[in-house]
Amino acid sequence: MRVWVPIDAAARALGADEVAEAVRREMGVAPTRNGSRGMIWLEPLMELEIEGVRHGFGPVAPGDVPAILADPKGHPLALGLVEDLPWMKRQTRLTFARVGVIDPLSLEEYQAHGGLEGLKAALAAPDKIVSEVTESGLRGRGGAGFPTGIKWATVAKAAADRKYIVCNADEGDSGTFADRMVMEGDPFTLIEGMAVAGIAVGAVQGYVYIRSEYPDAIRVMRAATDIARAAGVLGPSVLGSAHAFDMEVRVGAGAYVCGEETSLLNSLEGKRGVVRAKPPIPALEGFLGKPTVVNNVLSLATVPWIMANGAAAYAAHGIGRSRGTMPLQIAGNVKHGGLFEVAFGLSLGEIVDEIGGGTASGRPVKAVQVGGPLGAYFPRALFDTPFGYEEFAGKEGLVGHAGIVIFDDGADMLPLARFAMEFCAIESCGKCTPCRIGSTRGVETIDRIAAGDLEAIPVLSDLCNTMKWGSLCALGGFAPYPVMSALTHFPDDFTGRTRRVEAAE
């Protein structure tokens, strides 16, 4: 009987290590430590192989283990076949096909589940990689949504004696965890994607820039890189070919602004994490002044599937210019929080009410913030919005990294708007005035509104407009989104302050 217990950081925080130890004591053999399936409300999710298929049990406590192993089918925590659970069956798992299925550090299991097929296809036709990625419609999954193929083509055409691949794993948005889950649960797919990128553009060196708050991801990625190098997946001859590519893990110090690509590059070079003015763009003058591909974890981790299955197969999913799938990260006051990979196109209402199951508190949903701490707050009136880049932009919103945070009707939107400005003030690199000064004035102006000064509302609107169009990067440029969406869709939470102040007096 083979047993799996996740080693994912979320599962460990909920007691997975203790469950794994209980399995070891009971069976005399340590369980396989896999990634999380993404059903966080069921973690620790213990899986047993019964008659050749995996059955789930959860959430499991160490004391439950003996009884589960003694009578798995009759135990009250039995969930049935994991792949048949509604959460799993409704997904289209491409990027996350192996996460939760394999031992993250077993290259043999990775290959047995389709790993390295994309890299082999790339090596067989290196001149076609960029066109394949372009035709797939893959866009940057880090937030900006820039077409990946165009970025790669720019670097490929650039003349230089050295080029680089940089993976942005500085996943700093609240309510996001997809990058971490890939790195902890299927690290070889990121390594494979980076190697394909290197072959495509002529780069022989890559870096994964991981936030310091992800110690488990750092450990797994470093171990996986060593294993890949020893197996010839990385090094002077990738899989025995004439192409060289190697990579290493670098750890960021924890600045949110280093999620912006030019600030990340400065940090990677050992400089202060300050945003660079563009042009020149990193694709022409990036790391150490050389042409550089800077892509998010999800973007690079998806490339192997595209190369193995073809651009058309990937582009067949999605809507409009939002092709393929997006791993939704559902969090906040929600009944079923976790990671759910699905093709672009579901409405926000379907995501919140059907997949997420509504609020954990049982109260009505008041607002949903999509796209991290700088994403807009959507009211129920906008829940018919399809999940896609242009569709959300048309409603003054952001898809971003697809973090979805849910709030019930007890939420007060004014302090949430204030948090966005305060967050920007704290995390600003200080390079440009609209972000550095505007965010501080924003906090002060919202405090005036909270004190009942409604004349400060148009001041706040003007300030947000200046920040949106005048900031050097998305930190200052996107901070107005949560502020103005809260003010627009929930005006009573702002104008009602006057009545409360007068009542108190």
N, C-alpha and C positions, 0 to 999 in steps of 0.2 A: 504494500500500500504506500504510494507516494503522497507526500503531504507538502503543500505550499503555504507559506506564511509571508506576507509582504515585508520587504525591507524599506519600502517607501517612507519618507520622513513623516508624512501625515499618519500613516499606519503605526509607525514607531511611537509617535507622540500619544497615540491612543492605546498603547500597550502591546504592540506586535512582538517586541523582543521577549517580553515575559511569556507570551503565548508560545513562541518558538522554543523557548527553554522548557516549557511544560511538555511540548511534543517530544523534545529530545529525551527528557527524563522518562517519559512513558514508553517510548519506542526504542530508546537506546541509539537512535540515529537522528541527526539534525535534519530538520525539514529544508526543502529548497526555499530560498528567500527570493521571491519574485517581486516585480513592481506592483503597483496598485492597479486594480481594474477601474478605479475612478469612482466607485460607489462609496464615498467617504462616510456616509451615515451607517454603513455596514462594517467599517473597519474596527478592529482587525478582522479581515475576511480570511478565514482558513479554508483551504481547498483540499479535498481528498479525491484521489483517483479510484473510482469504483467501477468495475467492469469496463475499464478502458476510457471512461469519461470523467470529467472533473465536476464534483459536486461542491457547492459552497455552503459555508456555515458562518453566521455572523449576526451581530458583532460578538466575537468570542472573548471570554475572559480565561485566564490560565486554569481556573477551577473547572471550566467546562470541558477541557481537553480529554480527560480519561473517559468520560461518558460518551463523547462524540466518537472516539476511536473504538469503544466497545460496541456501540449500536448507532452507527452513523445515520442510517435511514430513518430511525425512529426518534432521533433527537429533536427537541423543539426548536433548535436554532438552524435546522436543516432548511436550506433554501431551494434545493433541487439543482438541476444542471445549470452551471454558471452561464453558459452561452445562451440558455433559454430564458434568462431573467429579462423582464421587459426593458430595463435600462440598457442591457447589452444588445438585444435583438433589434432595437430601433436605430442603432448607430450604423454609420458607414465608416468603419475603422480602416484607414489607410496609413496615416502617419503613426497611429497608435496600435497597429495590428498585432504587434508582439508584446506591447507593454502589459504586464500582468500575466503573460503566458509563459515567458521563458525566464531562465536564470540570467539576469542582466550581464553577468561576466562569463557566460559560457559562449565562446565563439562557435562551438559545435552546434549548440541549440539555435543560435542566431542563423547559421547557415541552413539548418534543417527547416527553418520557417521562412525561407526565401531571402535571407540576408546575403549580401555580396553579389546578387544577381544584377542589380543596377550598376554596380561598379564594373562588373564584367562586360555589360553591354556598353558602358561608356568607353572602356578600353578597346572594345572591338570597333568602335566608330567615334573616335574623339572629336572629329570635326563636326559631328552632328549634335553634340551635347547642347550647345547654346540654343540652336534652333528648336530642339526638342523641349527644353525648358521654356522657351518663349512661347511655343505653340500650346503648351499645357495651360497657359494663363495663370501660372503660379505668381502670386504677389507676395511682397514682404509681409510676414505674419507678425512682425514686431510692433506694428501700429500704423506706419505710414502707408502701407499697401502699395508700394512702388513695384512695378513689374520686375520680377527677378531676372528674366531673360535679357531685358534691356541693360540692366546693371552689369550682368556678366559679359554681354557683347561689348560694352564700353571698355571694360578692363581687358578683354581678349584682344581688342584692336589697338590698345595703347602700347606704344613703343617704350620699353624699359628693360634694364638688365635684371630686374628683380620685381616680382609681384607677390601679393599676399592674400590669404583668405582669413578673415577675422569673423568669428562667430560671436554675436552679441548675446550672451547668456546672463546679462545683468537685469534679470526679471524683477523690476522694482515696483510694478503696479500692484496696488492692493487688490485682493480678489483674483490674482492670477497665479497659476502654479503649473501650467502645461510644460514649460521649458524644464522645470525641475523634474517633473514626472518622466519626461523623455530621458534626461540624463541619468536619472536613478534607475529607470526601468528598462531602457533599451539604448545604452550609450553607443553601441556599434553603428546604429543607423545614423547618428550624427557624425561619427568618424567617417563612415562611408560617404555621406553627403558632402563633407568637406573635401574628401579625396577627389570625388567627381568634379567639384567646383575647381579644384586646383588643376586637374587635367584639362578642363574646359578652357581656362584662361591663361594657362602657362605659369601657374604659381607652384612653388615647391615647398612652401612653408605656410603653416596655418597656426592660429591661436584661438583658443576658447577663453573668452573673458567672462568669468563667473563671479557673481556677487559673493562676498565673504559670508553672508548669512546662509549660504547653502553648503555647509560642511559635508553632508552626505553626497551631494552631487559632485563636489570637488573630488572626494575620495574615489567615487565610482569612475568618474571620467579619467582620472589619472591612472587607475588600475586598468581600465579598458584600453587606454592609449598604449600602455606597456604591452598588453596582450596582443593588440593589433600589430604593433611593431615587431614583436617576436615572431608573429605568424606571417610576416611579409605583406600585410595589408598596408602598412606604412613603411617608409624608408626609401632607400635609393632606387628600389625596383618594385613598384606597387604590383603585387600579385605576379611577380616575375616579368613585368613589362619593362619598356624603356622609359617609363614615366616615374619620376621621383616625387614623393610628397611626404612630408612629416609634419607633426603638429605638437603643441604643448598647451597645458592649461595655465592660465594666469588668473590671479585672484584680485578682484577690485576691493577697494577699501570701504565701499558702502554708500557712495554718493548717487542719489537718484538721477542726477543730470548726466551721469556717465552711461545711462541707457541711450542717450543721444549719440549718434555714431562718431561725430568729430570729437566730442568730449571724451568718449571711450578711447579713441585713438591717442589723444593726448595722454590719458592715464596709462595706456599700454606702453607708451614711450617713456614713462617715468616722470611725466610732467603733471602739473596741476590739471585737474579735470575741468577745463574751461572750453566752452563751445568755440569752434572756429567759424569765421565768416566764410560763406560760400558764394561764388566760386573761389578757388578751385574745389571741385567735388572730390570725395575720397576715391572714386573710381579712377581718377587721373593722378591725384596727389593725396594719398592716404597715409598709411603707416610708414613712417620714416621717409615721407615724401614720395613713395612709390605707389603705382596703381594698386588699389586694394578693393576686394569684394568684402563688404560688411553686410552680413545677413543674420537674421534671427535664428534661434535654434530650430523652431518649427519649419522655417523655410528650407533650411539645409537638410533637416531630417526627412523632409518629404521628397526630396530629389531622388533618392534611391528607388522609391516606388514608381515615380514617373519614368525613370530610365528603364526599369524592369518591365513595366506594363504599357508604356507608350503615352505620348502626350494626349492623344485623343481620348484614351480611357480616363485620364484625369480631368480633362476639360468637359467630359460628359456630365460631370457633377456641377451643381451650382446654378446661379442665375446671373444674367447680364454680364458685367465685367468681373464678377466675383466667382471665379471658377474653383472647382475642387471642394475640399472639405475644410472645416474650421473646428478645432477643438474648443468647445465652449467650456468656460470655467465658471460654474454656478456656485455662488457663495452668498453670505449675508444671512438674513432672516428667511431661510428657505428650508422646506421639509426634506428635500432630496438634493443635497449639495454634492458637487464633484465635477469630474471631467466627462464630457459627452461630445464625441466627434461626429459631426454630421455635415452634409452638404449645405452650402449657403442656400438660403431661401426660406427657411422656417420663419414664421412670424415671431415677434418678441413675445406675444401672448402665449403661443404654443410652448415656447421655451420656458417661460415662467410658470404657467399654470399646469401644463401637461408633463413636461420633463421634470421641472423642479418641484411640482406638486404644491405650489403655493407657499405660503409662509409657514415657518416652523411654529410660530405663535398661534396660528389659526385665524389671525385677524386679516382683514383685507389688505391687499398689496397697494401701497400708496405710490411708490416710485421705484424705478430700477435704474441703476447707474451702469452704463455700458462703456467699457474702454478704460478702466482704471480710475485713479483719483482725479484725473482731469477730463473724464468723460461726462457727457450730458446726462441729466436726470430725465427719464421718460415717464410720463404719467400713463395711466391705463388708456387714456384717449388715443395714445400713439402705439398701442400694443399690436395694431395690425401692420406695423412696419416690417417688411421682410428683412431678414438678417443679411445685409450685403453692404459693401463699402459706399456705393453711390446712393443707395436707398437710405442709409442712415445719415449721410451727409446732407441729403435733401431735407431732412428734419432737424438740421443743426446738431447732429450727433456724430459720434465716432464709433467705429467697430473696434479700433485699436487692437489690443492683444486678445480681445474677446473675453475679458473678465466681466462677469455679470453679477452685480451685487444688489440684492433685493431688500427693500425696506417696507415695513407694514405701516398702517395708518397712525401709528404713534410717533412717527418720525417728524421732527421739526426741521424744515428745510433751510431756515436761516443759519443755524449753526453749522449745518452741512456745507452751505455755501461759504461760510467763513473759513471752514477747515481747508477748502481748496486754496483760498488766498494765503492762508497761514502756511500751508504746505509748500506753496510756491516760494514764499518769502524765505522759508528755512532752507529749501533745496536749491535755490537759485545760485548759479555759478558767479553771478555778479557782473557778467560781461556787458550786458545791455541795460540801459536805463528803464525801458518799459517793464521789464521783468523784475529787476532789482528794486526799483522804487515803487513801481505800480502795484506790486503785490502787497507791500507794506501799507501803502495808502488804501488798498482795497480792504485790508483787515480793519483799518481805522474807520473807513466809510461804512462798512457793514455794522460795526459797533455803534455808530451813530443811528443807523436805522433801528437796531435792536433797542436803543434808548428812546425810540419814538419819533426820531427826526425823519419824516418822510421826504423832506426836501433833499435828502442825501441820495434818494433812489436814482434820479437822473444823473447825478454825479457818478454813481457806481456804473451806470450804463455807459457813460462816456469813457470812463476809465477802462472798462472791459474792452471797448472798441479800440482804444489805443494799444492795449496789451496784445489783442488778437492780431492786429495788422502791423505792429511796430516791433515786436519781440524778435530776437535773432533766431530762436529755436522754438520747438513745440512746447517747452515747459511754460514759458510766458504766454505763448500764443494759444495754448489750449486751456490754461487756467480759467479764462472767462466762460468756457462751456458749461461747467457745473454751476457756476454762479448765475449766469443769465438764464439757463434752463430752469433752475429753481425759482428764480424771480418771475419768469414768464408763465410757468405752468402751475406754480403754487403761490400766487401773489398774497393770499391771506396770511401766509406765514411771515410775510414782511410787513404789510400794511396793518395787520392786526396788532402790531406792537404798540401803536399809538393808543388804542383802546385799553390795552393792558396797563400801560404806564399811567394813563389818566385814572384808571380804576384804582391803581395802587396809591395814587396821591389822594 
